[in-house]
Amino acid sequence: MPQLNPSPWLSIMLISWLTLTFILQPKLLFFTTMNQPTDKTLSCTKPLPWNWPWT
C-alpha cells in the first residue's frame, strides 16, 4: 500500500507549511483594513413596563 509510505508526502507537507509560514503569512498580515474598527458606545435603555389590558 503506497499511501502508507510517508516519504514523499511528509516532504510535501513540510514544504507547503514552510511556504505558508514564511512567505504567505507575512504578506497577508501586511494588509490593513480600509475602515479601522471603532468602539461602539453602549447605551443601556431601561425597558418600559407593558400595560396589560386585563390587569
PDB file of N, CA, C, O and CB in Angstrom:
ATOM      1  N   MET A   1       0.844  -1.178   0.000  1.00  0.00           N
ATOM      2  CA  MET A   1       0.000   0.000   0.000  1.00  0.00           C
ATOM      3  C   MET A   1       0.891   1.244   0.000  1.00  0.00           C
ATOM      4  O   MET A   1       1.537   1.531   1.007  1.00  0.00           O
ATOM      5  CB  MET A   1      -0.961  -0.003   1.223  1.00  0.00           C
ATOM      6  N   PRO A   2       0.936   1.966  -1.078  1.00  0.00           N
ATOM      7  CA  PRO A   2       1.866   3.090  -1.178  1.00  0.00           C
ATOM      8  C   PRO A   2       1.457   4.302  -0.342  1.00  0.00           C
ATOM      9  O   PRO A   2       2.306   5.135  -0.025  1.00  0.00           O
ATOM     10  CB  PRO A   2       1.996   3.503  -2.611  1.00  0.00           C
ATOM     11  N   GLN A   3       0.166   4.422   0.027  1.00  0.00           N
ATOM     12  CA  GLN A   3      -0.218   5.592   0.802  1.00  0.00           C
ATOM     13  C   GLN A   3       0.320   5.565   2.233  1.00  0.00           C
ATOM     14  O   GLN A   3       0.265   6.576   2.934  1.00  0.00           O
ATOM     15  CB  GLN A   3      -1.715   5.708   0.829  1.00  0.00           C
ATOM     16  N   LEU A   4       0.833   4.429   2.664  1.00  0.00           N
ATOM     17  CA  LEU A   4       1.430   4.351   3.988  1.00  0.00           C
ATOM     18  C   LEU A   4       2.899   4.758   3.989  1.00  0.00           C
ATOM     19  O   LEU A   4       3.508   4.880   5.052  1.00  0.00           O
ATOM     20  CB  LEU A   4       1.290   2.954   4.531  1.00  0.00           C
ATOM     21  N   ASN A   5       3.447   4.962   2.854  1.00  0.00           N
ATOM     22  CA  ASN A   5       4.835   5.389   2.761  1.00  0.00           C
ATOM     23  C   ASN A   5       4.889   6.918   2.958  1.00  0.00           C
ATOM     24  O   ASN A   5       4.438   7.659   2.085  1.00  0.00           O
ATOM     25  CB  ASN A   5       5.462   4.968   1.377  1.00  0.00           C
ATOM     26  N   PRO A   6       5.430   7.399   4.085  1.00  0.00           N
ATOM     27  CA  PRO A   6       5.397   8.833   4.354  1.00  0.00           C
ATOM     28  C   PRO A   6       6.499   9.617   3.655  1.00  0.00           C
ATOM     29  O   PRO A   6       6.561  10.840   3.782  1.00  0.00           O
ATOM     30  CB  PRO A   6       5.490   9.065   5.820  1.00  0.00           C
ATOM     31  N   SER A   7       7.342   8.952   2.941  1.00  0.00           N
ATOM     32  CA  SER A   7       8.499   9.631   2.364  1.00  0.00           C
ATOM     33  C   SER A   7       8.144  10.782   1.429  1.00  0.00           C
ATOM     34  O   SER A   7       8.656  11.877   1.660  1.00  0.00           O
ATOM     35  CB  SER A   7       9.330   8.644   1.625  1.00  0.00           C
ATOM     36  N   PRO A   8       7.319  10.638   0.397  1.00  0.00           N
ATOM     37  CA  PRO A   8       7.057  11.812  -0.451  1.00  0.00           C
ATOM     38  C   PRO A   8       6.089  12.796   0.192  1.00  0.00           C
ATOM     39  O   PRO A   8       6.229  14.004   0.005  1.00  0.00           O
ATOM     40  CB  PRO A   8       6.506  11.370  -1.792  1.00  0.00           C
ATOM     41  N   TRP A   9       5.108  12.303   0.947  1.00  0.00           N
ATOM     42  CA  TRP A   9       4.064  13.185   1.452  1.00  0.00           C
ATOM     43  C   TRP A   9       4.527  14.004   2.631  1.00  0.00           C
ATOM     44  O   TRP A   9       4.038  15.115   2.835  1.00  0.00           O
ATOM     45  CB  TRP A   9       2.855  12.389   1.837  1.00  0.00           C
ATOM     46  N   LEU A  10       5.431  13.501   3.392  1.00  0.00           N
ATOM     47  CA  LEU A  10       5.945  14.271   4.514  1.00  0.00           C
ATOM     48  C   LEU A  10       6.730  15.479   4.010  1.00  0.00           C
ATOM     49  O   LEU A  10       6.597  16.570   4.566  1.00  0.00           O
ATOM     50  CB  LEU A  10       6.830  13.392   5.415  1.00  0.00           C
ATOM     51  N   SER A  11       7.519  15.312   3.002  1.00  0.00           N
ATOM     52  CA  SER A  11       8.280  16.450   2.466  1.00  0.00           C
ATOM     53  C   SER A  11       7.350  17.471   1.805  1.00  0.00           C
ATOM     54  O   SER A  11       7.576  18.675   1.925  1.00  0.00           O
ATOM     55  CB  SER A  11       9.333  15.960   1.449  1.00  0.00           C
ATOM     56  N   ILE A  12       6.324  17.012   1.122  1.00  0.00           N
ATOM     57  CA  ILE A  12       5.368  17.928   0.504  1.00  0.00           C
ATOM     58  C   ILE A  12       4.634  18.729   1.586  1.00  0.00           C
ATOM     59  O   ILE A  12       4.442  19.936   1.446  1.00  0.00           O
ATOM     60  CB  ILE A  12       4.356  17.149  -0.379  1.00  0.00           C
ATOM     61  N   MET A  13       4.233  18.063   2.643  1.00  0.00           N
ATOM     62  CA  MET A  13       3.542  18.754   3.727  1.00  0.00           C
ATOM     63  C   MET A  13       4.454  19.783   4.394  1.00  0.00           C
ATOM     64  O   MET A  13       4.035  20.909   4.660  1.00  0.00           O
ATOM     65  CB  MET A  13       3.037  17.745   4.763  1.00  0.00           C
ATOM     66  N   LEU A  14       5.687  19.398   4.659  1.00  0.00           N
ATOM     67  CA  LEU A  14       6.607  20.329   5.312  1.00  0.00           C
ATOM     68  C   LEU A  14       6.926  21.530   4.431  1.00  0.00           C
ATOM     69  O   LEU A  14       7.002  22.656   4.924  1.00  0.00           O
ATOM     70  CB  LEU A  14       7.892  19.616   5.687  1.00  0.00           C
ATOM     71  N   ILE A  15       7.110  21.307   3.164  1.00  0.00           N
ATOM     72  CA  ILE A  15       7.407  22.418   2.249  1.00  0.00           C
ATOM     73  C   ILE A  15       6.205  23.352   2.139  1.00  0.00           C
ATOM     74  O   ILE A  15       6.368  24.571   2.096  1.00  0.00           O
ATOM     75  CB  ILE A  15       7.798  21.883   0.849  1.00  0.00           C
ATOM     76  N   SER A  16       5.016  22.794   2.094  1.00  0.00           N
ATOM     77  CA  SER A  16       3.829  23.650   1.999  1.00  0.00           C
ATOM     78  C   SER A  16       3.629  24.460   3.271  1.00  0.00           C
ATOM     79  O   SER A  16       3.261  25.633   3.196  1.00  0.00           O
ATOM     80  CB  SER A  16       2.584  22.808   1.718  1.00  0.00           C
ATOM     81  N   TRP A  17       3.862  23.863   4.444  1.00  0.00           N
ATOM     82  CA  TRP A  17       3.718  24.612   5.700  1.00  0.00           C
ATOM     83  C   TRP A  17       4.803  25.675   5.830  1.00  0.00           C
ATOM     84  O   TRP A  17       4.529  26.776   6.308  1.00  0.00           O
ATOM     85  CB  TRP A  17       3.772  23.657   6.907  1.00  0.00           C
ATOM     86  N   LEU A  18       5.991  25.375   5.426  1.00  0.00           N
ATOM     87  CA  LEU A  18       7.052  26.378   5.489  1.00  0.00           C
ATOM     88  C   LEU A  18       6.779  27.528   4.531  1.00  0.00           C
ATOM     89  O   LEU A  18       7.045  28.686   4.854  1.00  0.00           O
ATOM     90  CB  LEU A  18       8.404  25.744   5.173  1.00  0.00           C
ATOM     91  N   THR A  19       6.255  27.214   3.366  1.00  0.00           N
ATOM     92  CA  THR A  19       5.890  28.261   2.419  1.00  0.00           C
ATOM     93  C   THR A  19       4.802  29.144   2.994  1.00  0.00           C
ATOM     94  O   THR A  19       4.879  30.370   2.915  1.00  0.00           O
ATOM     95  CB  THR A  19       5.431  27.655   1.095  1.00  0.00           C
ATOM     96  N   LEU A  20       3.807  28.530   3.564  1.00  0.00           N
ATOM     97  CA  LEU A  20       2.730  29.304   4.166  1.00  0.00           C
ATOM     98  C   LEU A  20       3.233  30.162   5.317  1.00  0.00           C
ATOM     99  O   LEU A  20       2.858  31.329   5.432  1.00  0.00           O
ATOM    100  CB  LEU A  20       1.629  28.381   4.650  1.00  0.00           C
ATOM    101  N   THR A  21       4.062  29.604   6.152  1.00  0.00           N
ATOM    102  CA  THR A  21       4.505  30.311   7.345  1.00  0.00           C
ATOM    103  C   THR A  21       5.467  31.448   7.033  1.00  0.00           C
ATOM    104  O   THR A  21       5.328  32.535   7.592  1.00  0.00           O
ATOM    105  CB  THR A  21       5.156  29.350   8.295  1.00  0.00           C
ATOM    106  N   PHE A  22       6.423  31.228   6.169  1.00  0.00           N
ATOM    107  CA  PHE A  22       7.477  32.221   5.978  1.00  0.00           C
ATOM    108  C   PHE A  22       7.278  33.150   4.789  1.00  0.00           C
ATOM    109  O   PHE A  22       7.900  34.210   4.728  1.00  0.00           O
ATOM    110  CB  PHE A  22       8.768  31.531   5.826  1.00  0.00           C
ATOM    111  N   ILE A  23       6.428  32.777   3.851  1.00  0.00           N
ATOM    112  CA  ILE A  23       6.264  33.617   2.665  1.00  0.00           C
ATOM    113  C   ILE A  23       4.871  34.243   2.609  1.00  0.00           C
ATOM    114  O   ILE A  23       4.739  35.459   2.478  1.00  0.00           O
ATOM    115  CB  ILE A  23       6.518  32.800   1.399  1.00  0.00           C
ATOM    116  N   LEU A  24       3.848  33.421   2.708  1.00  0.00           N
ATOM    117  CA  LEU A  24       2.498  33.949   2.531  1.00  0.00           C
ATOM    118  C   LEU A  24       1.956  34.673   3.761  1.00  0.00           C
ATOM    119  O   LEU A  24       1.278  35.692   3.625  1.00  0.00           O
ATOM    120  CB  LEU A  24       1.572  32.833   2.168  1.00  0.00           C
ATOM    121  N   GLN A  25       2.237  34.175   4.930  1.00  0.00           N
ATOM    122  CA  GLN A  25       1.666  34.774   6.128  1.00  0.00           C
ATOM    123  C   GLN A  25       2.135  36.210   6.353  1.00  0.00           C
ATOM    124  O   GLN A  25       1.287  37.054   6.644  1.00  0.00           O
ATOM    125  CB  GLN A  25       2.013  33.934   7.329  1.00  0.00           C
ATOM    126  N   PRO A  26       3.411  36.550   6.241  1.00  0.00           N
ATOM    127  CA  PRO A  26       3.786  37.960   6.405  1.00  0.00           C
ATOM    128  C   PRO A  26       3.168  38.867   5.344  1.00  0.00           C
ATOM    129  O   PRO A  26       2.853  40.023   5.628  1.00  0.00           O
ATOM    130  CB  PRO A  26       5.292  38.098   6.365  1.00  0.00           C
ATOM    131  N   LYS A  27       2.991  38.356   4.130  1.00  0.00           N
ATOM    132  CA  LYS A  27       2.361  39.166   3.091  1.00  0.00           C
ATOM    133  C   LYS A  27       0.894  39.416   3.410  1.00  0.00           C
ATOM    134  O   LYS A  27       0.383  40.510   3.168  1.00  0.00           O
ATOM    135  CB  LYS A  27       2.495  38.486   1.728  1.00  0.00           C
ATOM    136  N   LEU A  28       0.217  38.415   3.947  1.00  0.00           N
ATOM    137  CA  LEU A  28      -1.183  38.594   4.286  1.00  0.00           C
ATOM    138  C   LEU A  28      -1.362  39.486   5.505  1.00  0.00           C
ATOM    139  O   LEU A  28      -2.334  40.237   5.588  1.00  0.00           O
ATOM    140  CB  LEU A  28      -1.832  37.254   4.530  1.00  0.00           C
ATOM    141  N   LEU A  29      -0.439  39.410   6.444  1.00  0.00           N
ATOM    142  CA  LEU A  29      -0.553  40.245   7.635  1.00  0.00           C
ATOM    143  C   LEU A  29      -0.176  41.700   7.366  1.00  0.00           C
ATOM    144  O   LEU A  29      -0.454  42.572   8.189  1.00  0.00           O
ATOM    145  CB  LEU A  29       0.321  39.689   8.737  1.00  0.00           C
ATOM    146  N   PHE A  30       0.443  41.964   6.240  1.00  0.00           N
ATOM    147  CA  PHE A  30       0.838  43.318   5.893  1.00  0.00           C
ATOM    148  C   PHE A  30      -0.370  44.167   5.490  1.00  0.00           C
ATOM    149  O   PHE A  30      -0.357  45.386   5.657  1.00  0.00           O
ATOM    150  CB  PHE A  30       1.861  43.291   4.766  1.00  0.00           C
ATOM    151  N   PHE A  31      -1.406  43.527   4.963  1.00  0.00           N
ATOM    152  CA  PHE A  31      -2.594  44.260   4.536  1.00  0.00           C
ATOM    153  C   PHE A  31      -3.306  44.874   5.729  1.00  0.00           C
ATOM    154  O   PHE A  31      -3.386  44.282   6.805  1.00  0.00           O
ATOM    155  CB  PHE A  31      -3.547  43.342   3.769  1.00  0.00           C
ATOM    156  N   THR A  32      -3.817  46.074   5.509  1.00  0.00           N
ATOM    157  CA  THR A  32      -4.590  46.722   6.565  1.00  0.00           C
ATOM    158  C   THR A  32      -6.024  46.904   6.072  1.00  0.00           C
ATOM    159  O   THR A  32      -6.285  46.939   4.869  1.00  0.00           O
ATOM    160  CB  THR A  32      -3.956  48.097   6.973  1.00  0.00           C
ATOM    161  N   THR A  33      -6.914  47.015   6.996  1.00  0.00           N
ATOM    162  CA  THR A  33      -8.307  47.202   6.630  1.00  0.00           C
ATOM    163  C   THR A  33      -8.534  48.658   6.247  1.00  0.00           C
ATOM    164  O   THR A  33      -7.852  49.555   6.743  1.00  0.00           O
ATOM    165  CB  THR A  33      -9.244  46.784   7.786  1.00  0.00           C
ATOM    166  N   MET A  34      -9.479  48.877   5.376  1.00  0.00           N
ATOM    167  CA  MET A  34      -9.777  50.239   4.944  1.00  0.00           C
ATOM    168  C   MET A  34     -10.442  51.042   6.064  1.00  0.00           C
ATOM    169  O   MET A  34     -10.108  52.205   6.289  1.00  0.00           O
ATOM    170  CB  MET A  34     -10.677  50.217   3.705  1.00  0.00           C
ATOM    171  N   ASN A  35     -11.364  50.422   6.746  1.00  0.00           N
ATOM    172  CA  ASN A  35     -12.052  51.089   7.847  1.00  0.00           C
ATOM    173  C   ASN A  35     -11.554  50.503   9.156  1.00  0.00           C
ATOM    174  O   ASN A  35     -11.785  49.331   9.451  1.00  0.00           O
ATOM    175  CB  ASN A  35     -13.596  50.940   7.723  1.00  0.00           C
ATOM    176  N   GLN A  36     -10.885  51.308   9.922  1.00  0.00           N
ATOM    177  CA  GLN A  36     -10.385  50.830  11.201  1.00  0.00           C
ATOM    178  C   GLN A  36     -11.558  50.601  12.152  1.00  0.00           C
ATOM    179  O   GLN A  36     -12.485  51.410  12.189  1.00  0.00           O
ATOM    180  CB  GLN A  36      -9.372  51.834  11.808  1.00  0.00           C
ATOM    181  N   PRO A  37     -11.532  49.529  12.907  1.00  0.00           N
ATOM    182  CA  PRO A  37     -12.649  49.271  13.823  1.00  0.00           C
ATOM    183  C   PRO A  37     -12.683  50.307  14.943  1.00  0.00           C
ATOM    184  O   PRO A  37     -11.643  50.720  15.456  1.00  0.00           O
ATOM    185  CB  PRO A  37     -12.542  47.854  14.417  1.00  0.00           C
ATOM    186  N   THR A  38     -13.860  50.708  15.302  1.00  0.00           N
ATOM    187  CA  THR A  38     -14.035  51.670  16.387  1.00  0.00           C
ATOM    188  C   THR A  38     -14.892  51.034  17.466  1.00  0.00           C
ATOM    189  O   THR A  38     -15.644  50.090  17.220  1.00  0.00           O
ATOM    190  CB  THR A  38     -14.679  52.992  15.875  1.00  0.00           C
ATOM    191  N   ASP A  39     -14.759  51.570  18.655  1.00  0.00           N
ATOM    192  CA  ASP A  39     -15.562  51.075  19.772  1.00  0.00           C
ATOM    193  C   ASP A  39     -16.970  51.620  19.661  1.00  0.00           C
ATOM    194  O   ASP A  39     -17.176  52.791  19.344  1.00  0.00           O
ATOM    195  CB  ASP A  39     -14.934  51.468  21.128  1.00  0.00           C
ATOM    196  N   LYS A  40     -17.924  50.768  19.923  1.00  0.00           N
ATOM    197  CA  LYS A  40     -19.307  51.205  19.931  1.00  0.00           C
ATOM    198  C   LYS A  40     -19.646  51.698  21.327  1.00  0.00           C
ATOM    199  O   LYS A  40     -19.212  51.133  22.331  1.00  0.00           O
ATOM    200  CB  LYS A  40     -20.262  50.063  19.492  1.00  0.00           C
ATOM    201  N   THR A  41     -20.417  52.745  21.363  1.00  0.00           N
ATOM    202  CA  THR A  41     -20.886  53.206  22.662  1.00  0.00           C
ATOM    203  C   THR A  41     -22.131  52.415  23.029  1.00  0.00           C
ATOM    204  O   THR A  41     -23.086  52.328  22.257  1.00  0.00           O
ATOM    205  CB  THR A  41     -21.176  54.737  22.651  1.00  0.00           C
ATOM    206  N   LEU A  42     -22.097  51.855  24.192  1.00  0.00           N
ATOM    207  CA  LEU A  42     -23.219  51.057  24.640  1.00  0.00           C
ATOM    208  C   LEU A  42     -24.210  51.956  25.360  1.00  0.00           C
ATOM    209  O   LEU A  42     -23.863  52.623  26.335  1.00  0.00           O
ATOM    210  CB  LEU A  42     -22.751  49.906  25.553  1.00  0.00           C
ATOM    211  N   SER A  43     -25.406  51.970  24.893  1.00  0.00           N
ATOM    212  CA  SER A  43     -26.436  52.754  25.565  1.00  0.00           C
ATOM    213  C   SER A  43     -27.437  51.797  26.188  1.00  0.00           C
ATOM    214  O   SER A  43     -28.109  51.039  25.488  1.00  0.00           O
ATOM    215  CB  SER A  43     -27.139  53.737  24.578  1.00  0.00           C
ATOM    216  N   CYS A  44     -27.525  51.838  27.471  1.00  0.00           N
ATOM    217  CA  CYS A  44     -28.443  50.965  28.195  1.00  0.00           C
ATOM    218  C   CYS A  44     -29.788  51.675  28.324  1.00  0.00           C
ATOM    219  O   CYS A  44     -29.883  52.757  28.902  1.00  0.00           O
ATOM    220  CB  CYS A  44     -27.872  50.583  29.602  1.00  0.00           C
ATOM    221  N   THR A  45     -30.781  51.071  27.797  1.00  0.00           N
ATOM    222  CA  THR A  45     -32.119  51.630  27.936  1.00  0.00           C
ATOM    223  C   THR A  45     -32.908  50.763  28.894  1.00  0.00           C
ATOM    224  O   THR A  45     -32.827  49.535  28.870  1.00  0.00           O
ATOM    225  CB  THR A  45     -32.834  51.733  26.564  1.00  0.00           C
ATOM    226  N   LYS A  46     -33.658  51.423  29.720  1.00  0.00           N
ATOM    227  CA  LYS A  46     -34.460  50.706  30.693  1.00  0.00           C
ATOM    228  C   LYS A  46     -35.761  50.276  30.018  1.00  0.00           C
ATOM    229  O   LYS A  46     -36.439  51.109  29.418  1.00  0.00           O
ATOM    230  CB  LYS A  46     -34.738  51.583  31.953  1.00  0.00           C
ATOM    231  N   PRO A  47     -36.115  49.029  30.099  1.00  0.00           N
ATOM    232  CA  PRO A  47     -37.347  48.588  29.436  1.00  0.00           C
ATOM    233  C   PRO A  47     -38.571  49.155  30.147  1.00  0.00           C
ATOM    234  O   PRO A  47     -38.631  49.199  31.376  1.00  0.00           O
ATOM    235  CB  PRO A  47     -37.421  47.048  29.397  1.00  0.00           C
ATOM    236  N   LEU A  48     -39.523  49.578  29.367  1.00  0.00           N
ATOM    237  CA  LEU A  48     -40.763  50.110  29.928  1.00  0.00           C
ATOM    238  C   LEU A  48     -41.716  48.968  30.239  1.00  0.00           C
ATOM    239  O   LEU A  48     -41.761  47.984  29.501  1.00  0.00           O
ATOM    240  CB  LEU A  48     -41.423  51.117  28.959  1.00  0.00           C
ATOM    241  N   PRO A  49     -42.469  49.082  31.309  1.00  0.00           N
ATOM    242  CA  PRO A  49     -43.433  48.007  31.619  1.00  0.00           C
ATOM    243  C   PRO A  49     -44.594  48.032  30.621  1.00  0.00           C
ATOM    244  O   PRO A  49     -44.975  49.080  30.099  1.00  0.00           O
ATOM    245  CB  PRO A  49     -43.975  48.153  33.077  1.00  0.00           C
ATOM    246  N   TRP A  50     -45.120  46.880  30.387  1.00  0.00           N
ATOM    247  CA  TRP A  50     -46.252  46.771  29.479  1.00  0.00           C
ATOM    248  C   TRP A  50     -47.543  47.039  30.235  1.00  0.00           C
ATOM    249  O   TRP A  50     -47.705  46.654  31.393  1.00  0.00           O
ATOM    250  CB  TRP A  50     -46.292  45.382  28.813  1.00  0.00           C
ATOM    251  N   ASN A  51     -48.419  47.683  29.573  1.00  0.00           N
ATOM    252  CA  ASN A  51     -49.743  47.906  30.151  1.00  0.00           C
ATOM    253  C   ASN A  51     -50.688  46.827  29.635  1.00  0.00           C
ATOM    254  O   ASN A  51     -51.195  46.897  28.515  1.00  0.00           O
ATOM    255  CB  ASN A  51     -50.282  49.333  29.802  1.00  0.00           C
ATOM    256  N   TRP A  52     -50.907  45.836  30.476  1.00  0.00           N
ATOM    257  CA  TRP A  52     -51.777  44.739  30.067  1.00  0.00           C
ATOM    258  C   TRP A  52     -53.224  45.179  30.270  1.00  0.00           C
ATOM    259  O   TRP A  52     -53.558  45.746  31.310  1.00  0.00           O
ATOM    260  CB  TRP A  52     -51.464  43.430  30.873  1.00  0.00           C
ATOM    261  N   PRO A  53     -54.072  44.928  29.299  1.00  0.00           N
ATOM    262  CA  PRO A  53     -55.446  45.409  29.416  1.00  0.00           C
ATOM    263  C   PRO A  53     -56.267  44.676  30.482  1.00  0.00           C
ATOM    264  O   PRO A  53     -57.265  45.223  30.952  1.00  0.00           O
ATOM    265  CB  PRO A  53     -56.131  45.281  28.088  1.00  0.00           C
ATOM    266  N   TRP A  54     -55.886  43.471  30.874  1.00  0.00           N
ATOM    267  CA  TRP A  54     -56.700  42.715  31.837  1.00  0.00           C
ATOM    268  C   TRP A  54     -56.218  42.861  33.269  1.00  0.00           C
ATOM    269  O   TRP A  54     -56.741  42.188  34.156  1.00  0.00           O
ATOM    270  CB  TRP A  54     -56.711  41.255  31.466  1.00  0.00           C
ATOM    271  N   THR A  55     -55.232  43.723  33.526  1.00  0.00           N
ATOM    272  CA  THR A  55     -54.791  43.900  34.908  1.00  0.00           C
ATOM    273  C   THR A  55     -55.238  45.221  35.455  1.00  0.00           C
ATOM    274  O   THR A  55     -54.954  45.538  36.610  1.00  0.00           O
ATOM    275  CB  THR A  55     -53.293  43.788  35.011  1.00  0.00           C
TER     276      THR A  55
END
